[in-house]
Amino acid sequence: MATDKTVPQIQIPPVSQWKFGEILYIPEGNKRYIPICYNGSDLVLHLSRCFAPFAVSQYDTKDKRSLVSQLQPEWSSVLDCMTDCLIHEVSEKSELFFGRVIDQDTLRAMYKNLVRQDEKFRYPSTLSAKVNLIGVNKTRFWDEKKTRIETPTEFQGMHYNAIVHIKGIYIQDNSWGIFANITDCQVFTSSVNCPF
């Protein structure tokens, strides 16, 4: 388990105060992208004491992979509220975003949630965000002493803190969701000792 005992910062700015930017049209696949910011700055989440139950995805591009972060329980209600508020705000702007008026129930059915929650509450909630492995926007990795380290070769079983940048909304024909990147990740070494 992570050795950082600080209280996690459980805050998301009110969705009603998010600024949705100009719609960017991507011809391939009839996609649209709408950037998001808050108060003139990037919208970021500070996630503490995360756990990676899986390896990074193998189905994404070689430079970007999805990392599933198991969250602390206190995030569940906050992220549920964010989702409900986001669906409300997008419903209010649906004619602009989608080219037609769409009610909240339909938007909820179309929404590809970056947060997964077990309906029976057997497992902690998870959040899926992209890790950039190469390039200018490469995810930065840090150790417990806040020193830069190389990108881990193995993510599964990793304990960490993460800064997640909520970049914007993507829209396809029958689905939409939030696009999020992990910009920084502080990795904690495992406390598991060899049993032999």
N, C-alpha and C positions, 0 to 999 in steps of 0.2 A: 504494500500500500504506500501511497505517497507520503512523504514525511512532512509536507507543508501543512501545518495545522491552522493556518489563517482562515478566518471566516470567509466563505465565498461571497463575491459581490453579485447578488441576485437582482439585477436591474436591467430592464429593457425600456428604452424611452417609449412613451405612448405612441401607438401606431398612428393615431390621428395627427401627430406632429411630425411624422416622417415626410420627407419631400420626395415625391416621385418625379424623376427627370423626364427628358424627351424620350419618346418611344423610338427605339432603334429597330429597324426591320432587317431581318436576316433572310435573304431569298431561299437559301437551302432549307427545305422542310417547312417553309412558311412559318418561321419563328419570329417572335418579337422579344425584345429585352428592354426592361424599364429600370434604369439605375435608381438606387435609393440612397439618400443621405439623411442626416439628422443634424439640425443646427449648423449647417454648412460643413459638416465633417463626416467622415466614414461612420457608418453604424456598426458598432462592434459589440460582441458579447465576450465577457471574461469568464471562462469556464474553469473552475478549480476542481481538482481531485477527480479527473476523468480516468476511465479505463477503456482500453481497446480490446473488446472481446473477440475481434476477428482481425485477419490481415487486411491490408488495403485491397481495394477491388482490383481485379485483373481485367475487367471489361471496359475500363475507361481508356483514354489515350495514354501513351507512355510518359507524357510529361505531367498529367493530372490524374490522380487516383482519389477515390472516395474513401474516407476514413470514418468509421462508425465509432462515436464516442459515447460510452455509457456514462450517464449523468448522475449527480447526486439527487436524492429524492426531492429536495426543495425546488428544483427547476421545473418539475412537472406542471404545477398549477400556473406558474409564470408563463411557460411556453404554451399551455392551453389557452390562456387569456390572449397571448400575442396572436395565436392562430385565429381565434374567434374575431378579434378586432381587425386583423388583416382581411379576413373574408368580408367583413362589413365594409371596410374602406374600399376594397376592390369592387364590391357590388355597387357602391356609389359611383365608381368611375368605370363601370363595365362597358358602357357604350363607347367611351374613348379607348379603353384598353383592348376590347374584343370586337368592337364594331357593332355591338348589339347589347341591349339590356339583358342582364343575366341575374336571376335572383340568388339569394344566399345559399339556398339548399342545392341548387345546381352547381354553384361555384364550389361548395364544400365537396360535392361528389367528384368534381374535376381536379381538386387540389391534390398535388403530390407533396405530402407533408415531409419536411426534412426531419421531423421528430416522429419517432415510433414509440408507441406505448402499448404495453401488454394489457389487453382489456381485463384480464383477471388479476392484474397487479402482481404477477409472480416474479417479474424481472424489472429492473430499473429502466427508465426511459432512455432512449438513445437519440443522438443527433448525428446526421450524416452531412459532412462537409468535405470539400475538395482539399487535397494536399497537392501543392505544386512542387514537383520534384526537380525541375530544371528551369532555367530562364531567369529573367529579371525579377519576376514576382515569386521566385522560389520561396517556399515556406522555410522560415528560419527556425533552427532547433537550438535549444539551450540546455545546459545541465542544471543541477540543483544549486550550483554556485553562480548561476547567471552568466556562464561562459559559453560562447558559441561552440557548437559541436556539429559534426557531420550528420547528414540525414541517416536515421536508423535504417538498418538493413531488414529488421524484423519489427513489425508494429504490433502484432498480436500479443496480448498480455502486458502491453506497455501502460504505465501509470504516468499521468501528465496533467499539466495545466495548459489551456489553449486560449488563444485570442482568435475569435471567429468573426470575419468581416461579412456582414450581410450586404452583398453587392447589389442585389436587385431581384426583380421578378422576371422569370422567363415564361413565355406563353407559346403554346403550340395549339394545333387545331382543337384537340379535345382534352387538354390538360394544361396546368400551370403550377408554378411553385416558386419557392425562394431559391436563389443561387447564392451559395455561401462558400467562402474559402477560409482555411486555417492559415493565418499569416505568420503566427508564432506559436511554438510548442515547447514548453519546458518539461523535459523528460526526467523522471525520477528513477534511480536505479532500484532494481529489485532487492528486497530484503530476504529473499529465499536463499537459504544456505544448502549446500550439498549434503544430502542425508548420509553419505558414506564417509 
